[in-house]
Amino acid sequence: MEKFISSCGLDCATCNARIATLSDDDDLREKTAAEWSAQFQASITADMINCLGCRQNDVLFGHCFECEIRNCVKSKNFDTCGECSEIDGCSLLAPIHQYVPEAKQNLLDLIH
C-alpha cells in the first residue's frame, strides 16, 4: 500500500477517518469516533469523522484547522515538517514522534 503522509508524518492511508471518508463507511465513522473520544478524552461524533488528509484543503477533520503542526507547516509554505530544519528539536512534533516513531521516518523518507 502506498503511503499518504500528513504534515507531521502520520500515514493517512492507514487512518480510519480517511478510510471511512473515502468509502463512506458510517459504521467505521461510529467506531472511530468512539475510539478517539476515549483516547483523547474528547467529544467526537461520527459526523465529525470526515477527512481526506491534512495536506488537503477541502474535506478535513475538524481538529485539522486548529492543529498547531499543520498551521506551522502552512505558515512556512512547506508540504510537511520534513522540509523544516528544526524537525529534530521541534516541541510540536516530539509527542507524536514519541508515540508513533514511524511518523518521523515517513518525513525523512519524503525528503531523501
URJO-V12874 format. One record per backbone hydrogen bond with DSSP energy under -0.5 kcal/mol. NH is the residue of the N-H (numbers start at 1). CO is the residue of the C=O. E is the energy in kcal/mol with one decimal. If there is no record, write none. Layout:
nh	co	e
NH	CO	E
NH	CO	E
This chain:
nh	co	e
6	10	-2.9
9	6	-0.6
12	4	-3.0
12	10	-1.0
14	11	-1.6
15	12	-1.4
19	15	-2.6
20	16	-2.7
21	17	-1.9
22	18	-2.9
23	19	-2.2
24	20	-0.7
24	21	-0.6
25	20	-1.9
26	24	-0.9
29	25	-1.8
30	26	-2.3
31	27	-2.4
32	28	-2.8
33	29	-2.7
34	30	-2.2
35	31	-2.5
36	32	-3.0
37	33	-2.2
38	34	-1.9
39	35	-2.9
40	36	-2.8
41	37	-0.5
42	37	-1.5
44	42	-1.0
45	43	-0.5
48	45	-1.7
49	46	-1.5
50	48	-1.8
51	17	-0.7
52	59	-2.6
56	53	-2.0
60	58	-0.8
62	48	-0.5
64	61	-2.1
65	62	-1.1
66	63	-1.5
67	63	-1.3
71	67	-2.5
72	68	-2.2
73	69	-2.6
74	70	-2.5
75	71	-2.2
76	72	-1.4
77	74	-1.4
78	73	-2.5
81	7	-2.8
83	80	-1.4
84	81	-1.8
87	84	-1.2
89	86	-0.6
90	86	-0.6
90	87	-0.7
94	90	-1.7
95	91	-0.6
96	93	-0.5
97	93	-2.6
98	94	-1.9
99	95	-1.5
100	96	-2.8
103	100	-2.1
104	100	-0.5
104	101	-0.7
105	101	-1.4
106	102	-2.4
107	103	-1.7
108	104	-2.4
109	105	-2.7
110	106	-1.5
111	107	-1.2
112	108	-0.8
